[in-house]
Amino acid sequence: MASIQVAGEALVDIVNGLAYPGGSPLNVAVGLGRLGHEVTLQTGIGGDEHGRAIIEHLHASDVRLAADSVTEAATSTATVTLDPSGQAAYDFKLDWKLESVVPTDAQVLHTGSIAAFTEPGFSQIHEVFANSPAHQLRSYDPNLRPALVDKRRAALTRIEALCALSHVVKLSDEDALWLYPGWDTARVLGHILARGAKLAVMTFGVRGCEARTDQLEVSLPSLQVSVADTVGAGDAFMSGLLHAIGNGPLLQALVSNEKLDEDDVESALRTASLSAALTVQKIGANPPTLLELESCLSSVVF
């Protein structure tokens, strides 16, 4: 298993009046912790009831909370509205910031979402990415929230700057539509690779996912499952993807800029897709454990 540092927001998702710990970076950290990795989350939460619930949630998933993550500000919330198909829309109340992002020797450094395209989080994360040690794999998921974007050009500039510093970039088709309206999948992923990423992945919900490198193109359909809601699905895909990368030859190949094996990339997508499929069958962001994931991997058919 890999050592992993995750930097970004933690909040609570309020679904039908009930509060569930969430926030994209937190969800990814929890997913990785449940899959057995040594995970530290650098975030900003309050010492209130919601903050205490987040701390308990992290502890239950074997995720370490970094120093200075508990602040005097109130813990942020996202009220979730679900449409008849289980698709989620969010109303945010944000009052947080990263006190600091401390570099570590972790094998993987991951970030994404609100903290990564708003200040002061972006500048802190960008500095840590820019000064990352040579052995460290950097991963990024834009996970956009357009309602929180004040200036589109500034957000796009920040997102592309982190793409340029990342080995792995994962985004959704909704992210791509906002970032690059009118572009097809090949053009979007090609652009991300041209910025500097080594592996670019796009998810399409029920239509599956696609990964590209300079030399490979791998597509995978989604698993057909009964959907309770889609909260945390993209984050579970991300944690599943990083789990597969960290547990196999892709980690060293990506860091060393070696040619990636097509079978290894496809295997990573299968793991990521299954992680997401298991998550959408539950209410809230509730990624699978290692036992749940491994018990399904050998029998699942895409």
C-alpha positions in Angstrom: 0.0 0.0 0.0 1.1 3.6 -0.7 1.6 6.6 1.6 -0.7 9.4 0.4 -1.2 13.1 1.2 -4.5 14.7 0.3 -5.0 18.5 0.4 -8.3 20.3 0.1 -11.7 20.9 1.5 -13.8 18.9 4.0 -17.4 19.7 4.6 -20.8 18.1 5.3 -23.3 17.2 2.6 -26.8 17.7 3.9 -29.1 15.2 2.2 -32.8 15.1 3.2 -31.9 17.0 6.4 -29.2 14.5 7.4 -25.5 15.5 7.5 -22.9 13.3 5.9 -19.1 14.1 5.9 -18.0 15.1 2.4 -16.0 17.4 0.2 -14.1 15.9 -2.8 -10.7 15.8 -1.2 -12.1 14.3 2.0 -14.0 11.7 0.1 -10.9 10.7 -1.8 -8.9 10.4 1.4 -11.6 8.3 3.0 -11.8 6.1 0.0 -8.0 5.5 0.1 -8.0 5.0 3.8 -10.7 2.3 3.5 -8.6 0.6 0.8 -5.7 0.3 3.2 -3.4 3.1 2.3 -1.5 5.4 4.8 -3.5 8.6 4.3 -3.1 12.1 5.7 -5.7 14.8 5.0 -4.7 18.5 5.1 -7.9 20.5 5.3 -9.9 23.2 7.2 -12.8 22.4 9.5 -14.4 24.0 12.6 -14.5 22.7 16.1 -18.3 22.5 15.9 -20.7 19.5 15.7 -20.1 19.1 11.9 -16.3 19.3 12.4 -16.4 16.6 15.1 -18.5 14.4 12.8 -15.8 14.8 10.1 -13.1 13.9 12.6 -14.9 10.8 13.7 -15.6 9.8 10.0 -11.9 10.2 9.2 -10.8 8.2 12.2 -13.3 5.4 11.3 -11.7 5.2 7.8 -8.1 5.2 9.2 -7.3 8.7 7.8 -5.0 11.0 9.7 -6.0 14.6 10.1 -3.0 16.9 9.5 -1.9 19.5 12.1 -3.6 22.9 11.9 -6.7 21.5 10.1 -9.1 22.5 12.9 -9.8 26.3 12.8 -12.1 28.8 14.4 -14.3 29.0 11.3 -17.6 27.1 11.0 -17.4 23.8 9.1 -18.6 24.3 5.6 -21.8 22.7 4.3 -23.3 21.6 0.9 -27.0 21.1 0.8 -27.7 18.3 -1.7 -30.8 18.2 -3.9 -31.4 15.0 -5.8 -33.3 14.7 -9.1 -35.5 11.6 -9.8 -32.5 9.8 -11.3 -30.4 10.4 -8.2 -28.2 13.1 -9.8 -27.0 15.6 -7.2 -27.0 19.4 -7.2 -25.3 21.4 -4.4 -26.0 24.7 -2.5 -22.7 25.6 -0.7 -22.2 27.6 2.5 -18.4 27.9 2.7 -16.4 29.4 5.5 -13.0 27.8 5.5 -9.4 28.0 4.3 -6.3 25.9 4.4 -4.1 27.1 7.3 -1.1 25.5 5.6 -0.1 22.8 3.2 3.1 21.1 4.5 5.2 19.1 2.0 5.7 15.4 2.9 7.6 12.4 1.6 4.4 10.6 0.8 4.5 8.5 -2.4 1.3 10.2 -3.7 0.1 13.8 -3.4 -3.5 14.5 -4.4 -5.7 17.6 -4.6 -8.8 18.9 -6.2 -12.0 20.8 -6.3 -12.7 24.1 -4.4 -9.5 24.4 -2.5 -7.5 24.0 -5.7 -9.1 26.8 -7.8 -9.8 29.4 -5.0 -7.4 31.4 -3.0 -5.5 31.1 -0.8 -5.7 27.3 -1.3 -4.5 27.4 -4.9 -1.3 29.3 -4.2 -0.5 27.0 -1.3 -1.2 23.8 -3.3 0.6 25.1 -6.4 3.7 25.7 -4.4 3.7 22.2 -2.9 3.1 20.7 -6.3 5.9 22.7 -7.9 8.3 21.7 -5.2 7.2 18.1 -4.9 10.1 15.6 -4.5 11.1 13.6 -7.6 9.7 10.3 -6.3 6.2 11.7 -5.6 3.3 11.1 -7.9 1.0 14.2 -8.2 -2.7 13.7 -8.8 -5.4 16.2 -9.6 -9.2 16.2 -10.0 -10.6 19.7 -10.9 -14.1 18.6 -9.7 -15.6 22.0 -10.6 -18.3 23.8 -8.8 -19.2 26.5 -11.4 -21.5 28.3 -8.9 -18.4 29.1 -6.9 -16.4 30.5 -9.7 -16.1 34.3 -9.6 -13.8 34.8 -12.7 -13.9 32.0 -15.2 -10.5 32.9 -16.9 -8.7 33.0 -13.5 -10.2 29.6 -12.6 -9.2 28.1 -15.9 -5.7 29.4 -15.5 -5.3 27.9 -12.1 -6.8 24.6 -13.1 -4.4 24.3 -16.1 -1.5 25.3 -13.9 -2.2 22.3 -11.7 -2.8 20.0 -14.6 0.7 21.0 -15.9 2.2 19.9 -12.6 0.3 16.6 -12.3 1.2 13.1 -13.4 -2.5 12.1 -13.3 -5.5 14.3 -14.1 -9.1 13.0 -13.8 -12.1 15.1 -14.8 -15.7 14.5 -15.5 -17.5 15.2 -18.8 -19.3 18.1 -17.0 -15.9 19.6 -16.0 -14.8 19.3 -19.6 -17.9 21.0 -20.9 -17.4 24.0 -18.6 -13.6 24.2 -19.1 -13.6 23.7 -22.9 -17.1 24.1 -24.4 -17.5 22.5 -27.8 -14.4 20.3 -27.5 -14.7 16.6 -27.9 -13.1 14.1 -25.5 -10.0 13.5 -27.6 -9.3 17.2 -27.8 -9.8 17.8 -24.1 -7.6 14.9 -23.0 -5.0 15.7 -25.6 -4.9 19.3 -24.3 -4.3 18.1 -20.7 -1.5 15.8 -21.9 0.0 18.6 -23.8 0.0 20.7 -20.7 2.2 18.1 -19.0 0.1 15.4 -17.5 1.1 11.7 -18.2 -2.3 10.1 -17.7 -5.5 12.0 -18.5 -8.9 10.4 -17.6 -12.4 11.5 -18.3 -15.6 10.0 -16.7 -19.0 10.0 -18.4 -21.3 8.7 -15.6 -23.4 5.8 -16.9 -21.4 6.0 -20.2 -18.2 4.8 -18.7 -14.7 6.4 -18.9 -11.7 7.0 -21.1 -8.0 7.3 -20.4 -5.3 8.6 -22.7 -1.5 8.9 -22.7 0.7 10.1 -25.4 0.7 6.5 -26.8 -2.5 4.9 -25.5 -6.3 5.3 -25.6 -8.3 3.0 -23.3 -12.1 3.2 -23.0 -14.3 1.2 -20.5 -18.2 1.0 -20.2 -19.8 1.6 -16.8 -21.2 -1.1 -14.7 -25.0 -1.3 -14.7 -26.2 -1.0 -11.1 -29.1 0.3 -9.1 -28.3 4.0 -8.2 -29.3 5.3 -4.8 -27.6 8.6 -5.5 -24.4 9.9 -7.2 -22.9 11.8 -4.3 -19.2 11.0 -4.1 -19.2 8.8 -7.2 -16.4 10.7 -8.9 -14.4 10.8 -5.7 -14.8 7.0 -5.3 -13.6 6.6 -8.9 -10.6 8.8 -8.0 -9.7 6.9 -4.9 -10.1 3.6 -6.8 -7.8 4.9 -9.6 -5.1 6.0 -7.1 -5.5 2.7 -5.3 -4.8 0.7 -8.5 -1.9 3.0 -9.4 -0.3 2.9 -6.0 -0.6 -0.9 -5.8 0.9 -1.7 -9.2 3.6 -0.8 -11.7 1.8 2.4 -12.9 3.2 4.4 -9.9 6.8 4.0 -10.8 6.1 4.2 -14.6 4.3 7.5 -14.2 6.9 9.1 -12.0 9.7 7.9 -14.2 8.0 9.0 -17.4 8.1 5.4 -18.8 5.7 4.0 -21.3 2.5 2.8 -19.7 1.3 -0.7 -20.3 -2.2 -0.8 -21.8 -3.3 -3.7 -19.6 -2.2 -1.9 -16.5 -4.2 1.2 -17.5 -7.3 -0.8 -18.3 -7.0 -2.7 -15.0 -6.8 0.7 -13.1 -9.9 1.9 -14.9 -11.7 -1.3 -13.9 -10.8 -0.8 -10.3 -11.8 2.9 -10.4 -15.1 2.1 -12.1 -16.1 -0.6 -9.7 -15.3 1.7 -6.7 -17.7 4.2 -8.2 -20.3 1.6 -8.9 -20.3 0.3 -5.3 -20.6 3.9 -4.0 -23.6 5.0 -6.0 -25.6 2.0 -4.6 -25.5 3.7 -1.2 -26.8 7.0 0.1 -24.1 9.7 0.5 -20.4 9.5 -0.2 -19.7 6.1 1.1 -16.8 4.5 -0.8 -16.1 0.7 -0.5 -13.6 -1.0 1.8 -10.8 -3.1 0.4 -12.7 -6.3 1.2 -15.8 -5.0 -0.7 -13.8 -4.0 -3.7 -11.6 -7.1 -3.9 -14.6 -9.5 -3.4 -16.2 -8.0 -6.5 -13.2 -7.4 -8.8 -12.7 -11.1 -9.7 -16.4 -11.6 -10.7 -17.5 -8.2 -12.2 -18.1 -8.1 -16.0 -17.9 -4.8 -17.9 
